[in-house]
């Protein structure tokens, strides 16, 4: 099947509080739980078209909520972003975040139950692995017997030592350029200071740094020519492999690896085959932004999929906003043609702007043509971010995360659209407005077509752009067209990024018919897959195909030969 990944923060999903306050505590604003993913909730996510769920923020991370009565050390508020804290400031690699449990003392059991429910729903489960950095006050209270704490045996007299787990600024106290006290009785104290997670190797991280995290040492001396010390295998490598195996043994199906390119490819080359040898079928997704490293992280690092952020996402973002021509889409797939099957497409995730926000498009319908391109261009996976299918705008001022067009990952909150869709676990749609219902219906239709139609699921691809540049009644800057084919079926796809309907003529080159061994088909019946209506079209190199494509939409014309 074509993989359709549904990313969701359990902290936000199922939280029914309609009156959240800025910077609210968990008591004031509430928090979603793993238990909110009921069989019905999972069924509804699957009905959307999802094949996988990426549960974001499952591992215990630093927080301003006090769980000391459960044996969890309290974090200093100065090094926690937001009341809830960042899911990427990991505090204990071996534990489940207590915020997500109905019974904190049974949090691992609740996680294991979620894995089982997810599989029973016919879905696969993905979770985060955060290998580059940890919370400043990292401490594992669930450390397995025989394992040592990160940094327990470090020699802090050295800025870099191949056997250390962290990088240090010896004989220097941390002097952060942010509020080092917050609401605590005393300022945060760290001596010697550790290097900050975004590769800041001094004692003065600022508010724009990942100041709540510290960088892990994989054997690279960044301050002395990036010298590599990988023989013997660094201690950090062994610790990280143990963590991967610990979670893989919980029967999860994959890891989304945060900032994978900030960890040397040599580690992945060493670790991933060992995990896959014990757990065949488990998959690894890399957050990688440097196209120059793509092939290294696939072929050498053994990643199954990489974010297609710098290519397709950034291009579609610009096309939606009218800043770039739709012809640039062709360059995107050409740049990764040899690794296309390994690219993960998306239009939203927790790091990116919400489409409906005023910082992006201001209207979620504007992304429908981009959704068709992302989901239907090829066989590689597609990812949806919870609320995207409902038009979530991300324009709340939640707390640490201000009004920035993103849904907070730092605060306790309840996004309106997700709460209305969830509707106390009923998913009856009664609280959604007409536009939200229509958008959900459109997303559901498009994403399900990706697997119900063989041509979209695993068919071949042919880009029609080159045959339509400067074409009569075809604006190559605002329309994009391509063909997918499997066996004796093909889907002819044309998207329209403009608000107005486009009465266009699409040229079909002779090479298309040679490439797919197609006959000319004048006056052929085609079923438009979004509406189910039948149209009569020309599908021939001798006559352009005349089509009326709605604004901010597409036509997916299925032809049987």
C-alpha positions in Angstrom: 0.0 0.0 0.0 1.0 3.6 -0.4 1.8 4.9 3.0 -0.4 7.7 4.4 1.0 8.9 7.7 -1.2 10.8 10.2 0.9 12.9 12.6 -0.7 13.8 15.9 0.3 15.1 19.2 -1.5 13.0 21.9 -1.2 16.0 24.2 -3.6 17.9 21.9 -5.9 15.1 20.7 -8.9 14.6 22.8 -8.4 17.6 25.1 -12.0 18.9 25.4 -11.3 22.1 27.2 -13.0 25.0 25.4 -11.6 27.7 27.6 -7.8 27.3 27.6 -5.9 30.2 29.0 -2.5 31.6 27.8 0.4 29.9 29.6 -2.1 27.6 31.4 -1.0 24.7 33.5 -2.2 21.2 32.9 -4.8 21.7 35.7 -6.1 24.9 33.9 -6.0 23.7 30.3 -6.1 20.0 30.5 -4.2 17.5 28.3 -5.0 14.8 25.8 -4.2 11.2 26.8 -3.1 8.0 25.0 -6.5 6.6 26.1 -8.3 9.2 23.9 -7.2 7.1 20.9 -10.1 4.8 21.3 -11.0 2.1 18.8 -13.5 4.6 17.3 -10.9 7.4 17.1 -8.5 5.1 15.4 -11.3 3.9 13.0 -12.0 7.6 12.1 -8.3 8.2 11.4 -8.1 5.1 9.2 -11.3 6.2 7.4 -9.4 9.4 6.5 -7.1 7.2 4.5 -4.3 6.8 7.0 -2.2 3.6 7.0 0.2 4.8 9.8 0.0 7.1 12.8 3.0 9.0 14.1 2.3 9.7 17.8 4.5 12.7 18.4 5.9 13.4 21.9 5.4 10.0 23.5 8.8 9.8 25.2 9.2 11.6 28.6 10.4 15.1 28.1 11.2 18.1 30.4 8.1 19.8 31.7 7.0 22.4 34.3 4.5 20.0 35.7 5.6 18.4 39.0 5.5 14.6 38.9 7.9 14.2 41.8 5.4 12.0 43.7 6.0 9.4 41.0 9.7 9.5 41.4 10.3 11.8 38.4 12.7 14.6 39.1 11.4 18.2 38.9 12.7 20.4 36.0 13.9 24.0 36.5 11.4 26.2 34.7 14.2 28.3 33.1 15.2 25.3 30.9 11.7 24.2 29.9 10.0 25.9 27.0 6.3 26.4 27.9 4.4 24.9 30.7 4.2 21.5 29.0 7.7 21.6 27.6 9.1 20.6 24.2 8.6 16.9 23.1 12.2 17.2 21.8 13.8 17.9 25.1 14.0 14.3 26.1 14.3 13.7 29.9 14.2 9.9 30.0 14.7 7.8 26.8 13.2 4.8 28.6 9.9 6.3 29.8 6.5 7.5 28.6 5.6 11.1 29.1 3.5 11.2 32.3 1.2 13.9 30.9 -0.3 11.4 28.5 -1.3 8.8 31.1 -4.6 8.4 32.8 -2.7 6.6 35.6 0.8 8.0 35.7 2.1 4.9 37.6 0.8 2.7 34.7 2.0 4.9 31.8 4.1 2.2 30.1 1.2 -0.2 30.2 -1.0 2.5 28.7 1.5 2.9 25.9 1.7 -0.8 25.2 -2.1 -0.9 25.1 -2.1 1.9 22.5 0.3 -0.1 20.4 -2.1 -3.0 20.5 -5.2 -0.8 19.7 -3.4 0.8 16.8 -2.6 -2.6 15.3 -6.1 -3.9 15.9 -7.4 -0.9 14.0 -5.3 -2.0 11.0 -2.9 0.9 11.4 0.9 0.9 11.9 2.6 2.9 14.7 5.4 5.4 14.3 7.1 7.2 17.3 9.9 9.8 17.6 13.5 9.0 18.2 15.4 12.1 19.2 19.1 11.2 18.9 20.9 14.6 18.7 20.1 16.2 22.0 18.4 15.8 25.4 16.9 18.0 28.1 19.5 19.9 30.1 18.5 18.0 33.2 18.3 14.6 31.6 17.8 11.8 34.1 16.4 8.4 33.5 14.4 7.1 36.5 13.4 4.1 34.4 16.9 3.1 33.4 17.1 -0.6 32.7 19.3 -2.7 34.9 22.9 -2.7 33.8 22.7 0.5 31.8 24.5 3.7 32.9 23.0 7.2 32.9 24.1 9.5 30.0 27.1 11.4 31.1 27.6 9.3 34.2 31.2 8.4 33.4 32.1 11.6 31.4 35.4 13.4 32.1 34.2 17.0 32.3 37.7 18.4 32.2 37.7 18.0 28.4 35.6 20.0 25.9 35.6 16.9 23.8 36.5 13.3 24.6 35.5 10.4 22.4 34.3 8.4 25.4 32.0 11.2 26.7 28.3 11.4 26.0 28.2 15.2 26.1 30.4 18.2 25.0 31.5 20.6 27.8 32.8 24.1 28.3 35.3 23.1 31.1 35.6 25.2 34.2 32.8 27.5 33.0 29.3 28.0 34.4 26.4 28.2 32.0 25.5 31.8 31.5 22.4 31.7 29.3 21.3 34.8 27.5 17.7 34.2 28.6 15.8 34.3 31.9 17.8 31.9 34.0 15.4 32.0 37.0 11.9 32.2 35.7 9.5 31.6 38.6 12.0 29.5 40.6 13.4 30.5 44.0 17.0 30.3 42.5 18.5 30.6 39.0 19.3 27.5 37.1 22.8 26.3 37.7 25.0 24.2 35.4 28.7 23.6 35.9 30.5 22.9 33.8 28.3 24.1 31.1 27.3 21.7 28.3 27.1 22.5 24.6 23.6 23.4 23.5 21.6 21.1 21.1 21.8 23.3 18.0 25.6 22.9 17.9 26.4 25.9 20.1 29.7 25.1 21.7 29.9 27.9 24.3 28.3 28.8 27.7 26.1 31.6 26.3 23.1 30.1 24.5 20.4 32.7 23.7 16.6 32.7 23.6 16.7 31.8 19.9 18.9 28.7 20.5 17.7 25.3 21.6 18.8 26.4 25.0 16.6 23.8 26.8 18.7 21.0 25.3 22.3 19.7 25.3 24.1 18.2 22.4 25.0 14.5 22.4 28.5 13.4 21.5 28.8 10.8 18.7 32.6 11.0 18.4 33.0 14.1 16.3 35.3 16.9 17.5 33.4 19.8 15.8 35.7 22.5 17.2 38.9 20.9 15.8 38.3 20.2 12.2 35.3 17.8 12.6 37.7 15.0 13.4 36.0 11.7 13.7 36.7 9.1 16.5 34.6 6.1 15.6 37.1 3.3 16.5 36.4 2.0 19.1 32.7 2.5 18.7 31.7 5.5 20.9 29.8 4.9 24.1 26.9 7.1 22.9 26.4 4.8 19.9 25.9 1.8 22.2 23.5 3.7 24.4 21.4 5.0 21.5 21.2 1.5 19.9 20.0 0.1 23.2 17.3 2.7 23.3 16.2 1.9 19.8 16.0 -1.8 20.6 14.1 -1.1 23.8 11.2 0.7 21.9 11.3 -1.7 18.9 10.6 -4.5 21.4 7.3 -2.7 22.2 6.1 -3.8 18.7 6.2 -0.3 17.1 6.5 -0.2 13.3 8.8 2.7 12.8 10.8 5.6 14.1 10.7 9.2 12.9 14.2 10.4 13.7 14.5 14.0 14.7 17.2 16.1 13.0 18.9 12.9 11.8 21.4 14.9 9.7 22.9 16.4 12.9 24.0 12.8 13.8 26.8 11.3 11.7 25.7 9.0 9.0 28.2 6.5 10.2 26.1 6.0 13.4 23.0 5.2 11.3 25.0 2.9 9.1 26.0 1.0 12.2 22.8 1.1 14.1 19.8 0.7 11.7 20.9 -2.7 10.2 21.2 -4.0 13.8 17.7 -2.9 14.7 16.3 -4.3 11.4 18.1 -7.6 11.9 16.2 -8.1 15.1 12.9 -6.5 14.0 12.5 -7.0 10.3 10.0 -4.6 8.7 10.6 -1.7 11.1 11.1 1.5 9.2 13.1 4.7 9.7 12.2 8.2 8.6 14.8 10.9 8.7 14.3 14.6 9.2 17.0 15.7 6.8 17.1 19.1 5.1 20.4 19.1 3.1 19.8 17.6 -0.4 23.5 17.0 -0.7 23.2 14.4 2.0 20.0 12.7 0.9 21.6 9.8 -0.9 24.1 9.2 1.8 21.4 8.9 4.5 19.4 6.5 2.2 22.1 4.3 0.7 24.7 4.4 3.4 22.6 5.3 6.5 19.8 2.8 5.6 16.9 5.2 6.1 13.7 4.2 4.4 12.3 7.7 3.9 13.5 11.3 4.1 11.5 14.5 4.5 11.0 16.2 1.1 11.0 19.6 2.6 13.6 21.6 0.8 12.3 20.4 -2.6 8.6 19.7 -3.0 7.2 21.3 0.2 9.0 24.6 -0.2 8.1 24.7 -3.9 4.4 24.0 -3.3 4.4 26.6 -0.5 5.6 29.2 -2.9 3.2 28.1 -5.7 0.2 28.3 -3.4 1.3 31.8 -2.4 1.8 32.8 -6.1 5.5 33.4 -5.6 6.7 30.6 -7.9 5.6 29.0 -11.1 4.0 25.5 -11.1 6.6 24.5 -13.6 9.0 24.3 -10.6 7.2 21.2 -9.5 8.8 19.3 -12.4 12.3 20.2 -11.2 11.4 18.8 -7.7 10.8 15.3 -8.9 13.7 15.5 -11.4 16.1 16.4 -8.6 15.2 13.3 -6.6 14.3 11.0 -9.5 16.6 8.2 -8.5 15.4 8.3 -4.9 11.8 9.4 -5.3 10.4 6.3 -3.6 12.3 7.3 -0.5 10.9 10.8 -0.2 8.2 11.7 2.3 5.8 14.3 1.1 3.8 16.7 3.3 2.1 20.1 3.4 2.1 20.5 7.2 3.8 19.1 10.2 4.5 20.5 13.7 7.4 22.6 12.6 5.7 24.2 9.6 3.0 26.9 9.2 -0.6 25.8 9.1 -2.0 26.2 5.6 -5.0 28.1 6.9 -2.9 30.5 8.9 -2.6 34.1 7.8 1.1 33.5 7.5 0.6 30.9 4.8 -2.5 30.8 2.7 -5.3 32.1 5.0 -7.7 29.6 3.4 -7.2 25.8 3.6 -8.9 25.3 0.2 -6.0 26.9 -1.5 -3.9 23.8 -0.7 -6.2 21.3 -2.4 -4.3 21.3 -5.7 -1.0 21.0 -3.8 -2.5 18.1 -1.8 -3.3 16.3 -5.1 0.2 16.8 -6.3 1.8 15.7 -3.0 -0.4 12.7 -2.6 -0.7 11.5 -6.2 2.5 12.5 -7.9 4.3 9.2 -7.2 4.3 6.1 -5.0 6.2 7.5 -2.1 4.5 8.2 1.3 2.4 11.2 2.2 2.0 12.8 5.6 -0.9 14.7 7.0 -0.8 16.7 10.3 -3.8 16.4 12.6 -6.2 19.3 12.0 -4.9 20.0 8.5 -7.9 18.0 7.1 -10.2 20.3 9.1 -8.6 23.6 8.2 -6.9 24.2 11.6 -5.4 27.7 11.4 -2.9 27.6 14.2 -3.6 31.3 15.0 -4.0 30.8 18.8 -1.6 32.6 21.2 -1.1 29.6 23.5 1.8 30.7 25.6 5.4 30.0 24.9 4.2 29.5 21.3 2.8 32.8 20.3 0.4 33.6 17.4 2.8 32.2 14.9 0.6 30.2 12.5 1.7 26.9 14.1 0.0 24.6 16.6 2.0 24.7 19.8 4.2 21.9 20.8 5.2 23.6 24.1 1.9 24.4 25.8 -1.2 22.7 27.1 -3.9 23.5 24.6 -7.0 22.3 22.7 -7.1 23.3 19.0 -10.6 24.2 18.0 -11.0 22.0 15.0 -9.6 18.8 16.6 -11.8 19.3 19.6 -14.9 19.9 17.6 -14.2 16.8 15.4 -13.4 14.7 18.5 -16.6 16.0 20.2 -16.2 14.0 23.4 -15.1 10.9 21.5 -18.2 10.7 19.3 -16.8 12.0 16.0 -20.3 12.7 14.9 -19.5 15.8 13.0 -22.3 17.8 14.7 -20.0 20.6 15.8 -18.1 21.0 12.6 -19.2 23.8 10.3 -20.0 23.3 6.6 -16.6 24.3 5.3 -14.8 22.0 7.8 -17.1 19.1 6.8 -16.4 19.8 3.1 -12.7 20.0 3.6 -12.7 16.7 5.6 -14.7 15.1 2.9 -12.2 16.3 0.2 -9.1 15.1 2.1 -10.8 11.7 2.8 -11.6 11.3 -0.9 -8.1 12.2 -2.1 -6.2 10.2 0.5 -8.3 7.1 0.0 -7.9 7.3 -3.8 -4.2 6.9 -3.2 -4.7 3.3 -2.3 -8.0 2.4 -4.0 -6.7 3.3 -7.4 -3.9 1.1 -8.7 -2.6 3.8 -10.9 -2.1 6.1 -7.9 -1.0 3.4 -5.5 1.9 1.9 -7.6 1.5 3.2 -11.1 4.1 4.8 -13.4 4.3 8.6 -13.8 4.5 11.0 -16.7 4.8 14.8 -16.4 3.0 16.8 -19.0 4.5 20.2 -18.2 7.1 20.3 -21.0 4.4 19.8 -23.6 2.3 22.7 -22.3 4.7 25.6 -21.7 3.3 28.5 -23.6 0.3 26.4 -24.6 -2.9 27.9 -25.8 -5.5 28.0 -23.0 -3.0 26.6 -20.5 -1.2 28.7 -17.9 1.8 26.6 -16.9 2.4 28.9 -14.0 -0.9 28.1 -12.3 -1.8 24.7 -13.7 0.1 21.4 -13.4 -0.8 18.2 -15.2 0.5 14.6 -15.2 -0.5 11.0 -15.9 -0.3 7.9 -13.7 -0.8 4.4 -15.3 -1.0 0.8 -14.0 -1.9 -2.1 -16.3 -4.9 -1.0 -18.4 -6.0 1.9 -16.3 -4.6 5.4 -16.2 -5.5 8.6 -14.3 -5.1 11.9 -16.1 -4.6 14.6 -13.4 -4.8 18.4 -13.8 -4.6 20.8 -10.9 -5.5 24.4 -10.8 -3.8 26.7 -8.3 -6.0 29.7 -9.2 -9.2 30.8 -7.4 -11.2 30.9 -10.7 -12.2 27.9 -12.8 -9.8 27.3 -15.6 -11.1 26.4 -19.1 -7.9 24.8 -20.4 -6.6 22.7 -23.2 -3.9 20.2 -22.2 -1.5 19.0 -24.9 -0.6 15.3 -24.8 2.7 14.6 -26.4 3.4 11.7 -28.7 6.1 10.5 -26.3 3.4 9.9 -23.6 1.7 7.4 -25.9 5.0 5.7 -26.9 6.2 5.6 -23.3 3.0 3.9 -22.0 2.2 2.1 -25.3 -1.2 3.8 -25.4 -3.7 4.0 -28.3 -5.2 7.3 -29.3 -8.5 7.7 -27.6 -10.7 10.4 -29.0 -14.1 10.9 -27.4 -13.3 8.4 -24.6 -15.3 8.1 -21.4 -13.5 9.1 -18.2 -14.7 9.0 -14.6 -13.7 12.1 -12.6 -12.6 10.5 -9.3 -13.4 13.4 -7.0 -17.0 13.7 -8.1 -17.8 10.3 -9.6 -19.1 12.0 -12.8 -18.4 10.7 -16.3 -16.9 13.0 -18.9 -16.1 12.6 -22.5 -12.6 13.8 -23.3 -10.0 13.5 -26.1 -6.9 11.6 -25.1 -4.8 11.9 -28.2 -1.6 13.6 -29.3 -3.6 15.1 -32.3 -6.2 17.0 -30.2 -5.7 18.9 -27.0 -7.9 17.7 -24.1 -10.4 20.4 -23.3 -11.1 20.5 -19.5 -12.9 22.8 -17.1 -11.0 22.6 -13.8 -12.6 24.2 -10.7 -10.7 26.9 -8.8 -8.3 25.6 -6.0 -9.1 22.1 -7.1 -8.2 19.4 -9.6 -9.6 16.8 -12.0 -8.5 13.2 -11.7 -9.9 11.5 -14.8 -9.7 7.7 -14.8 -9.6 6.0 -18.2 -9.9 2.3 -18.8 -8.4 0.9 -22.0 
